[in-house]
Amino acid sequence: MVTRSVLAVLIALTATVTTDRGVTPPGPAGVAERDGVTLRLELDRDAIVPGDLLWATLTISNTNDHDVKWTAGGCRIPGLVEALPLLPNAGRHWPGVLGSFKSWALKYPESYAYFVDETSWVHGGGACPAAQFTETLPAGGTLRSRWVWNGFTSNAASGSRPAPGGAMEIAASFYLGEPRSPTQLRVLVPVRVTGAHDPYITAGAALDRAFDDGRLARWLEARPTPVTSGTGGVGDIVGGIKLEGNIWRAIAFRPVLLDRTHLDEVQALATRYGAPRRVDAVIRPFFDPVQRPDRFAEVCMVIRRRNGKLPLSIKTFYPRGAHRLPTGGIHHGERILDALRRETDEETALEVVVRRFLAWITYRDISAPEGPPLFHTLAFLLDEVGGTFKTRDEEEQIEDWIEVEPTALSDVADGLDHIASAPSKDIGGDWADWGHFRAIVHRVVHEELSR
């Protein structure tokens, strides 16, 4: 993570709705033409102070003597308008995998903003369906839509803030043809964000600082020889850079998919011990054990002792009070059931039998909730049948154990979810992020045991 000196570069805007007032703004304009269709973008001014309104008008004209098809989004508004900041400082050149990753990451920075269509602005908005439609623009016909932006950026992570000052480009797009094979018309018009504004570190400079720190650079250089993919990513690496609050977050991770052997074992375990609850969760993935090279997943041991209670452990370096269900890594090439038995013996020395396959939780990066998985937790209910409780593996650094009723797991999850933010070298990340991650399995297990 790289903290900006003051403000950074994330710009967010919104969706689309159609209106035709026939208004021609007096500001700058641009035109693009393709296959007899023209796209004209007109702005009502050449500068904006955050908090004011910048209006844009899109006019699409079919000069052909035949109809043309065009692709519309869920609200069926013609075109799209967004603001793109010009980032002058791309930072330093890096050789090898670092240069490849930086080049790819800077192609897709989260530094844009969508304008809101006029109808949504006037009536308070509303999300458009996630769908695409094919519309027809008649021969000689014209479409017009109006758009507005207030000069602020916003997203779920960083909230709302004034856009960074300086030069920007307002980009308008319109797609000819059908959704499967659209042809883009695109036009750019310059504009400036003025008024008092803070300087910011660019995405390129932020990546330089992340590489200088060494941890990201070492991780990238340890991956297989990279190739830049046309669809994004470098070699087996997925990632990029995005702004969250006042922090640039450099993201690089390996997609973690269960191989065919483990998928077959999951199916066999589900047949034998009951189908697990499938959960997709989002996390900020910069902490141990997520992305550790020696494992692709973990087992969670929900051990029901003879008194009906569940043991929770705390390690010597954990925040005070952060007791949790025991877990252990599944190593590459290791069977899931073997890992479950090995980890249970190392941490508790108890003899157990497997009663239920409770849950299979898949984690994805909060910045890419539809992206590839980062890690998996497979939770099992085990019943104690023998042995003497003790920790065999001293390298686990377990400080203490407590026992709780299964109904208390919801409170345990709440406690983990409210761990204070603080960096930790022991986990290679932030304790608050780790706590959010660990809370997930406790809530899921609580719900499953309450059924």
N, C-alpha and C positions, 0 to 999 in steps of 0.2 A: 504494500500500500504506500502511496506517495501523497503526503498532505500538501495541498496547494498553499502558497504564501497568503493568498487572500481568496479569490474566487476562481472557479474553473469554467470549463466549457461544456455544459450539457444544455441542449435546447430541445424542448418538447412542445409539440402543437397537437391538433386534434383531427377530426374526420370531416365529412362532407354532406352538404344538402343543397339542392338547386333552387335558384331564384333568378329572375330575369327582369332587371329594372331598366336595362338599356342605358346605363350610366357609363360615361367614358371618363375615368379619372384623369386629372391633368398632369400626373407625375410620369416617371419613366415607364417605358414599354419595351417589349421584345416580341419577335415573331419567329415561328418555326413553321416549315411547310414540308409535307411528304405525301406523295401519291394523291395530289389534288385536295388535301385537307390542310387547312392552316390553323395554327394555335397561336393566339395572341394573348399576352399577359400584360395588364396595365395596373400600375400602382397609383395611389392617390397622392404620394409624396416620395421623396428620395431619402428620407431619414425618419427615424422614430425614437422617441424617448420612452423607455419602459414605463408602462402605465397609460400611454396614449394608445390609439387604435390605428393600425395600418390596414387599409382596405385594398384588396386586389380583385380585379375582374378578369375572368377567363372567357374568351370568346373562341368558339370552335366553328369553323365554316367548311362546308363541303362544296367545293367549286366544281365537282364532277357532274356529269349528266346521268349518274347512276347512284343508287343508294350505297352506303358503306356501313359495315358493322363496327361497333366499338364495345369495349369491355367496361362494365360498371361494377363498383363495389356494392356492398350490402344495402346502402341507402340510395343507390342508383343516381349519384350526383356526377355530372361530367367533370372529369379531371381531378387533380390533386395539387395543392400548393404547400410548399414547405420552405423553411428558412434554413440556410446553410452557412454557418460561420466560416470565414476564411482563416485557417490556422497557419500563420506564416512560419512558425518555428517547428520544423520537423525534427529538430534535434540532431544528434550525431549519427554517423554511419557505423554500423556494426557488421563484422564479417560472419559468414557461416550461418548457423541455425538462428543466432540472435538477430541478424539482419533479415533473414527470411520471416521470422515471427513478427518482427516490428513492421516490416513492409506490409504483411497481411493484416495485422491488427489495425494499422492506420487507415486501411481502406474502409473499415467498418466501425469508426468511433461513434459512440452515442452522442453526437453533437449536431443534432438537427431538431427542427420543431415543425409540427404540422399546423397549418392555419385551420381555423374552424369555419365551416360554411355558414352563410348568413342566417339561414333558417334555424340551425342549431343554436347559434349565438343568441338570436332574439328569443327563442322559446326555451332556453336553458339546457339544450343538448339532449343526449341520449345516445347509447351505443348503437352502431350499425351492426346488422347481422354479419357473421363471418362467412360471406358468400360472394360469388361473382355472377354477373348476369351479362348476357349479350343483348345490346340495344341496337337500334337502327337510326342512322342519321340520313334523312332523305336527300336526294340530289338537290343542290342549291340551298340546303337547310343550314340553320345556325343554332348552336347551343350556347348558353351563357350561364355562368355561375359566379357568385360573389363570395369572397372569403375575407376573414379578418383575423388579426393577431394583435395582442396587447403588449408585446415586447417582453413577456415573461417566459421562462422555461419552467417546466414541471415534470416530475415523474414520481412514481411511488417511493423511490429510494431517497431522492434529494429534496423533495418538496418543491414549492414555487419560489422563484427568485428572478431578478432582472437578468435579461440576456447579457452576455459579455459585450462591452462596447467595441466599436470598430466596424470594419467592413464585413458585410454579409452578402450573400446572394439569395434572392428569392427564386425558387425553382418551381415551374409549373410542368405537370406531366399529363398526358392524355394517351390512352391506349386504343389503337385501331385493331380490328380483328376480334377473334374469339379468345376466351380465357386460355385455351391450350397453347396458342401461338400468337400472342399479341405483338404489335409493333408500336414502340414508344415514340411519341412526339414529346420533345422536351425543350424548354426555353428558360434562360437565366436572365435576371434583371438585378443590377447591383442596388444596394441600399446600405445605409449606415445606422448603427445604433449609437445614439449620442447621449449627452447628459453625464452626470457623475457616474463613474463606474470603476471597479477595482481591476487591477491587472490580474492576469491568471496565467497559470502554467499550462502549456499546451499538452496534448496527449503524447506527442513525440518527446518532449522534455521529461514528462512523467515516466515514460518507459525507460529513458536513459537513467533516471535516478533508481528505478527498480533494478535495472541491470547492474548498476554500480553497487547496489546493496549486496549482490552476489548470490542470494538464494534462488531467485528466479533464473538467473543465468546458469547456475550449476544444474538446476533441474532440467532446463531446456537442453543443455549440452549432453545430458545423460540419456536423452531419448534417441531412438533410431535416426539415421540420417534423414533430414527433412526434405520434403518436396512441397512446393507451394501448390495447393489444390485450387482448381477453378471454382469450387463451391465453398471454399473457406477452410481454414485449418492448415496446419503445417505437419506433414508426416502423420504420426499417430496422435498429434496434439490438437486440441480444440481450445479456443480462448479468444482473448482480445483485451480491450481496455475500456472501462466505463467509469463515469463519475457518479459517486454516491455521497451526497452531502458535500463536504469540503474535502473529499478524498478521491483521488484517482485510484481505481482498483484494477491492477493488472491481473488478468485471469488466464491461466494456462492449466489444462488438465487433460488426462487421458479418459476417453470414453471407456466405461467399465461394463462390459456385457458378459453375461453368463455364457460359457461355451456349451456346446451340445451335451457334453458329458454331465455337466452340472445341471442343465435344464432337465435332462432325463432323470437325474437323481431327485430334483425338486418334485417332479411328477410322481416318482415312486414314494417319496416321503409323504406327499399329500394323499396318496392312495392308502398308505399304511396308517398315518396319524391324523388324517383329516385335512381338508383343503385349507390353506392358510388365508388369512385376510390379506388382500393385495392393497398396498398403500403407496401412492406417489407423493413425495414430500420435497419441498425446496429448502435449501440451506445455503449459507455462505461457506464454501468448502475449504477454507484455509486453516486446517488444524489436523492434528493426529486424531483418529487413524485414517481419515479420508485421504485417498490418493497415496497411501504408503505403498512403496513398490513391492513389499513382500506379501501383499494380500489384495484380494479383489472384493472381499466381503467379510462379514463377521457373523458369528452366532451370538445370540443373546440367551443366557441360561436363566430361565424363570424356575427356580428350584423351590418346590413346595416341601418344606420340612414336615416332620411327623406332627408337629404342633399346628400345621396349617399356615405358618408364616413364611415369608420370602426373605432370604438374606440379601442385603445391599452392602456394597463395599465403598470405601473411600481410599484414595491413594495419598501418599505423603505430600504431594505437590498440588493437590486439588484445592479449590476454594473451600473454606470451612463450611461444613454442613452439606457438601455436594456428594452425598451418598447416592449410589445408583445400582441398578441391576448389573451383574457381572456379564461381560462380553469377551469374546476372543476372536482373533483373526483366522480366516480360512485361507491357508496358503495356496499358492498356485499348484495345481496338480493334486491337492488334498481333497478327499471326499468330505462332504458337509457333515455327515454323521460321525466320521472319524474326528473331525475338528471339534464337534460338540462334545464328544467323550473326552478327548484330550484336554480341552480347556476346562471342563468341569472337574477333572481329576487334578489339574495343576492348581486351580484356584481354591478348591474346596475339599479335595480328597474323598468326597462322598461317592458311594455307590448309588446310582440312580437308574430309573427307567423312564423312557420317553412316553409321555401321555398324549400330548397334542402338538401339532405344528400350528403355532398361533398366528404368525404373521410373516409376510415377506415385504419389507419396506425398501423401496428404491428411492434414492436421493438424486436430485438434480440441482444445478446452480440456480439461485434465486434470480439471476440476471438472464437465464435462459430456461424457463420452466418447461418448455417443450423440447429442450435439447437432450443430448445423450446422457445416460446415467453416469454418476460419479462413484457410487458406492451402494452396497446393499446390506441390510440387516435381516437375518433369518432368526426369528424368535421361537423357542420351544418351551413347553411346560414339561418339567421333569419332576418326578416324585422320588424323594429320598427313600432308599431301602436298606442302607447299611453304611458302614464306614464311620470314621471320626472326623469331625469338621476341623480342617486346618488348611493353610495355604502352603502348598509344596514349593511353588516357584517364587523365590524371594525377589527375582528381577521384576516381578509385577509391581513392587513397591506399594503393596496394600498395607495401609496403616491400621484399618479397623473394619469391623463388620457390625451391622445392626440387623435386626429382624423386624419386619412390618407385616401387618395384615394386607392381603391383596387389595382391599378397599382403599388403602392409603397411597396406592401408586399414583392416583390423580394429584394428591398433594405433593408427592415427590416430583412429579412432572412440573407442577407450578413453581416449585423451588428452583429446579434446574433452569426453567425458562426465565427466571428473574435474577440470575447470576450477573453481577456487575461487570461491565466491560472493562477489560484490562489485558494488555498484551502478555503473552507467556511464551518463553523459549521452550518450556517443557512440551507444549503441544504445537508449537510453531504457528500460533494464531491467537485469536482473541477468545477469552473465556466466555463472553456472552454468546458468541457464535457457537462455541462448543456446547454450552448449556441448552441452546435452542435445539441443536441436533440431538442431544441425549434425551431431551424431554419427549421427543416424538415417540420413541418405542415405549416409554412408560405409559403414555396416554393410550396407545393402541393396545398394549397388553392389559391395561386396566379395563378397557372396554370389552375386550374379548373374554376376560375372566368374569365379567359381570353378566355375560349373556346366559 
